[in-house]
C-alpha cells in the first residue's frame, strides 16, 4: 500500500471546507430567508464527513493502489457511500449540536421541502466536489506517468548509445583503422565508410521510427563488416533477405542488439570464432526474422533473454504492435537463437 | 643475444600493427611468436621463453590477466619471468596506477611516442635483470591487484548449492562443502560424504561465497579454509594443501601462495 501523504490530505480538507463555504453562500443567495449560519454549519459537517469517507476511504480499496483512485464502479460506490454517510452523519450531528447548544432557535426545519432540497444540495455538491478531486488526481497521475515514461525513454536512448559507442568497440576499431591506413589505404577507406554509416545510424536511431528491411540489413552489414575487419577469419556472416521482404517497414535498428549480442557474448569469447546468420522471410501474414550464431551459447554466462538489448526489443515491439509481434530467444550448446515475428503492414 | 618478445592479440591487424611499431621502436627485438588467444599465449610463452610479453587484456578464452597468472604459475624456476606489458583499447582497470612498476601497459591505437617510453623502460629492466628473480614476485603482486579489480562485486551469500542428479535436485548446504573444483564444463562440489556436479562457472560462484571462509587457491579451486589441515611445499617449491580426513592434495598456484604464511 502506498504511504499516505498527510500534507496533501490536509490540503484536500481545507479545499473541501472552502467548497462547503461556497455551497452555503450560494444556498443563501437563492434563499429568501436568512439561513446562512445554519447552512454553513450543516454544509461544513456534511462536507467534512464526505471528505473523510472518500478521501481517506479510497486508500483502503485495492484498485486505487496504482492511480490513487478506485477503478470503475468501486469509485462510484465510494462517492455515493460518502454522500449518503455525509448526509446522515452530518445532518444528525448538526441537529445534535443545535439542540445541545441551543443554536438557531428560530429555525424551523424538517419540512418535507427542506429535507428534499438539502438532499439535493448534498448530492449535487458531493458529486461536484468528488468529480473535481477525481479529475485533479487523474491529471496528477497522468503527469507523473508521462514524466516517468519520458525519463525511461531518455535512459534507454543513453544506454543504447553507451553500448554501441562502448570504448572497447570504439578504440579497437580506431586502432584497426590506424593500422590499415599504413598497409592498405583502400581498405582503410572502406572501413571508415562502414564506420561512418554505423555511427550515423546509431546517432540517428532515435529520430527514424521505421525504415525498410533493406535499410536495416544494410546497417547490419556495416556493423558486421567492421567487426569482420577486426576479427578476421574468426567471424563469418551471411545476410539473407528475399526481394519480397526487402521493402517491408521495420522499427529502425531493431535487429542491431541481437547481432551485437551474437558478436559480444557468442563469438568474441570463442577462440575459434564462428558464424552469424541473419534471415528474413514472409510467412503468411507475418514477417519472420531470425538471428542465429554458432558462438559459445549457454556457456556464455550472459543473461538468458532478459538482458538490456532483448528487453529493449520487447518493449519496442509491444509499443508498436501490442500483442501482434513476438521475440523468442534461447541459448543452447550450438549457440544463440533469436526469432522475431512481426505482422505485415 | 637479441631480446625476444611474444605478442598475444586476437585482432590480426592490431597484432601486425604492434609488430610493425615495435620493429621501428626497437629494431633488435625479435618477435618469437604471435598468438590470438590466452591459452595459446601461455603455451607459446612456455615454449619460447621470451624476455617480453605483450598481452591484450580482452582475448577469447583466457583473457590477458588470467593468461599472465596461469603463466606465472607454470613458469620454470631456471629462467627469469618475462617483463609484462598489457595492451588494451580502454584502461578499465586503471593500469596507469601501476606505471613505472613491474607491469607496463600501452593503449590501442598504439602511439609511437608512448611505445617508445615503454621500450626504454623495458630495455632498462632487461639490462639490470639479475639471475635472482624478483620480477616474478613483483609481477604476481600486481596481477593479484588487477584480478581483484576485475572481479565482480560481492553478491548475496549462497546458502545452498542446488545440483541436478538424474531427475531430481540435490540440495547441498554450503557449510557442508569442503571445496569447489572446476572440471571441464562443470564444477565439482566436494563434501565429506560425496560430491555433486553443477554447471555454474566458478567465476560466477565466487562472488556468492564468503571470502573469509572460502579461499581461491588456484584458478580452478576454491577451498573452505577451515577444512585445510596443513600446507606442504614440494621439492619444486610448489605448495599443496592437505585436507582434514581426506587423502587428496590440492595444488596452490603461485598467485595465491601468499595466503599461507605463519602468524
Boltz contact constraints between the chains, C-beta under 6 A:
constraints:
  - contact:
      token1: [A, 167]
      token2: [B, 90]
      max_distance: 6.0
  - contact:
      token1: [A, 168]
      token2: [B, 89]
      max_distance: 6.0
  - contact:
      token1: [A, 168]
      token2: [B, 90]
      max_distance: 6.0
  - contact:
      token1: [A, 171]
      token2: [B, 89]
      max_distance: 6.0
  - contact:
      token1: [A, 171]
      token2: [B, 90]
      max_distance: 6.0
  - contact:
      token1: [A, 171]
      token2: [B, 108]
      max_distance: 6.0
  - contact:
      token1: [A, 172]
      token2: [B, 89]
      max_distance: 6.0
  - contact:
      token1: [A, 174]
      token2: [B, 109]
      max_distance: 6.0
  - contact:
      token1: [A, 175]
      token2: [B, 14]
      max_distance: 6.0
  - contact:
      token1: [A, 175]
      token2: [B, 108]
      max_distance: 6.0
  - contact:
      token1: [A, 175]
      token2: [B, 109]
      max_distance: 6.0
  - contact:
      token1: [A, 176]
      token2: [B, 13]
      max_distance: 6.0
  - contact:
      token1: [A, 178]
      token2: [B, 109]
      max_distance: 6.0
  - contact:
      token1: [A, 179]
      token2: [B, 13]
      max_distance: 6.0
  - contact:
      token1: [A, 179]
      token2: [B, 17]
      max_distance: 6.0
  - contact:
      token1: [A, 230]
      token2: [B, 11]
      max_distance: 6.0
  - contact:
      token1: [A, 232]
      token2: [B, 12]
      max_distance: 6.0
  - contact:
      token1: [A, 269]
      token2: [B, 60]
      max_distance: 6.0
  - contact:
      token1: [A, 270]
      token2: [B, 60]
      max_distance: 6.0
  - contact:
      token1: [A, 271]
      token2: [B, 37]
      max_distance: 6.0
  - contact:
      token1: [A, 271]
      token2: [B, 60]
      max_distance: 6.0
  - contact:
      token1: [A, 271]
      token2: [B, 61]
      max_distance: 6.0
  - contact:
      token1: [A, 301]
      token2: [B, 201]
      max_distance: 6.0
  - contact:
      token1: [A, 301]
      token2: [B, 204]
      max_distance: 6.0
